């Protein structure tokens, strides 16, 4: 049996059949119901006290802050009332000494001061009017305050929409006196100490925010049923009938909420589905991964679905084949026909030998590779895993494993989506699996809207298609039901979503203007609709290796650029010592308050804006050039009525050589997840490049 057949044998261990999918859905629904009735179940089913979703007509300015790790983000979101919004934000690193401060006051005082600085820069009129009212002794009412949504990505026991007690710190934070305290109150106390016109209106889970953000921006009249994240981790939040959340009656601490809607958004915490392993698939690679993880026996669903774990599953499978004396992976016996006639070798320090050594981005590259001789996969094996001179057969074997692992992840994702849809009664197909039904057209009223976010569902090749294939196989959904499911990207749940939850929490009048979603849809189906396409944050047409010694020509860069662009950032060219990047900042947007460790020269080609460099402001316009030295704080804000367009030259490179970011939020996510790093070859010293023959004074190569 050849290497490809050996790979297919291993890949078969990841098969997740139609029968498996349906068993999974039934078990998922059962555990959903258990979590709604009692605390302490596998699926937590946490009540969020949010009882309505937006419909896109809401207006106003709201604040959001996001403490999700080592950075703190402050945003203001202007809702335009037509499903669109504008967002202004700044981000600052949390000093390490505050992450381990002696008292919580030190950290939360720092956070409040960042909010104050943001208001002074972006909402100074509002800020000054508030202080003038205080100075004049005027009566200050709730309408004089900006409502703020607080995304706090640490374990909390939430007991109302704006109250939650910290259970424990993670991500390097360790402030003992904060444990057990209400984090909203801690922040509000420091905000009040600065006399800021801000009220912490809501404590936000980013998955709930994803649902809210999607519902505001989604097309048509249908409210969003489910917000789901399929990225580094996985989770879902959905709209549930309030009468089914029976454990609310038995909870000792349960805050007030608007029961008039009859619904409540529930945070499933579905990463822990089936921790007892009654229906989840299992392979030897899953077993060892779990055993060696820092939380064995927990988050078993997440360990088979999310991007954080897929690379490690692949690594374990590859190692099993390498160590199996019967297979010829990365061995000369199967590399004899290697097109370069060289010996396949694995570096001693290869990431293959290190836990978490394979990033999920490698799976995306291999899965999508359609190049001749799988050249792209073989290049990635050498560059990312230290496997040199891999054969065509080697690359084919890796691609087979990658496709099997990625497909299983997507089919498991469909189990979660399908279970929520069926459990809430949002499809009228109830008998049989619908596979033989005549597929009818779909009306807007019959659409079941799902908002998704995360690197897997956005960038992993074919992920949504695999999900849809499995949805068609689920009893109670079938082909007809799958046609009614609209899956759309929902960006920035911790920003826009948090602001929308603050709107809900701001008062009952706001809540009554929101879209109240019907959980049973009795109408017939009448017309078709299209689903969203998966966006890519990398341009495979751009080289991932060092540049060739040839001309790169970009005509009319200062006079003929378009007045609008669909892309926030696109890398045009990356060299050994510099990088050219085109950027389009939308109306009301900004680049972000940041500091780079490389030099940067920006040439503005269209629009007007304001530059802030180390606290000094400067108006900029088309034709201006600005230099930002390495290590210098800088921010650029679009102040005009049209997009602010510029190209920037970094020296050396700052971004991945294939980077394309549709929005700033995409760029921020990639940066935080370490997926937009400059190529290693772009950071080497001149002497090393000259020694390697990449540069020589003769100009001949």
C-alpha angles and dihedrals in degrees: 000000000000129000094262090054090048089053091050090053091055092043090055088066087070095053112130107192132206088257090051091050093053093046088051093051093051092049091046092053091048092052091046089057092046091053092051091055103043141018121239097046126134091260107046096204091197117202109232099191088230105128106179142034127223124257100206097258096091118116136193145078119282135174130228132185126192125202101179104143135314094350132065118209127197119194139177116202124198111202109209098196094239100084089273130103141177122227132203119185147164131197131203133182117246109239109241093234089062092051088062098029121152093238135030089230090072093057098040092045088056090050092050091051090054088054089050092051091048092052092049091053102038105022103026094142090056091044094050094045090054093052091046090055090051091047092050093047093240120163111264117208134183091267089066091062130083112232114233131201113209116209104198111178099197129094111281137166101232115204101169140006091275104024130076134152118224111244099186142332124249136173095056098308118129117169106148100194092059094064111111094012128119105257093201090056091048091055095042091052092057092043089053091049088061092045092236121169092238133115122195096230103170143020106220137206110204092229091056086048090055090056092049095046092051094048091053095049101033117114123245133017101296119107118228114261102191138023113198135180121209105173135089085342133009134230141141139212123192144175110264132184107261091225090064094056090081096157089073088078092057099043111112093213114038122154130216121278139169105269094177093090092059090221140088132189110242124203103218101193084208094173086091095053111140098000085164089064097230096143108001116110117252134195131176087257092055091048095053092043090055093044092054095043124101091246109039115190093019132098091016094161092050091050089061098041115032129086092239091070107030094081091051092050088053092047092053091049092049092049091051090056093045092051093045105094091207096064125071101211110151091354126125093239088072095031096060091104092048106147091232094046093228136130119270109231136178116215115241090236094045115149085235087079095049127081110251087011095140119068118212088239087074089060090052091052094048094042093053097041112124095154123132109277089000086277093164093055092047090049090050091049089056097040100040105025105028094242106141127196095008113181128237088255090053091053092046090052092050091048091053091053093045093051092050094050094045093047092051090052092052094046090051088050088055089055090061094044094045093047092054092048094049095041093054092048095236095144124065093208103101107149124073123340095289093231093129096042118114105256108239130198119266129237122210090247090060097051117118104209120212123185117206136182136175140083096275097056093039103042112013108104114252095355095132092043090054089049091052093048089056093044089058088055095054117105108242094028111052125151094312094051094045090057089060094055115095114194115196136172115254113194131201104010090170091056115026092022092051091051091052091051088051086054091053091048093046094083147316092265090062091047093053090057092056129097112267107208120222110224095203120055114198101170126110121251118253116163144024129248135188128240128228120270124235113258124218126218093198129062107219089197090067115084117254092197135067114301125263118247095255140105121285108200124191109176126207095007092158102038115025106042115130118262089233136031133188092218128075093198135010126174108224100182139353124201136179091268108016145026134211117214129180116212134187117193111198123228108288092011134115141201094241134257102277149143124223127199090218133069116262133196117190125196115192115216105171139016133012133274149154124258121204113194116180090334096313117117126216129175113231133196142171110306096029124124123204129184122207113192119219114277094025123131111237142169132180120198127190106233098169137085094252134052116285106234125191143149120226131199116211121197108227109010120281102185139046110278092240098044121143118168118189091194139011089250090060089052093048091050093050091047093050091048093048093244099123102059122145113255115270090235091059093061100053121115122255094249092056092048091049091048090051091052095244090121129028134161094236092068090222122120 
